[in-house]
């Protein structure tokens, strides 16, 4: 029963993100609104980590399974995609490097801001 309650809390924030994406006229995905709301609720202690921890870990553990439908869809539309495969690969490579660099810079900024050491 604990998992169901925790899953309902997560779904509540997901639903709130869906509502916000329809109300606010910005090109921001509903999942981003939901995760930001959940983050704010966790930081302000409206939701305690223990209220969602077990289900969150379970969802992270099964995350690779969630990519299977997308991979199958890509394989089914391979005839359309193969003409632009090189462009897709270039965009994926460039965006991966940009995201890794941005994540590293943000992490270094946060570590320095909190007065820690980034020497490992």
Helices and strands as residue ranges (DSSP letters): H 2-23, H 30-43, G 49-51, H 53-61, H 63-66, H 68-76, H 78-81, G 82-84, H 85-113
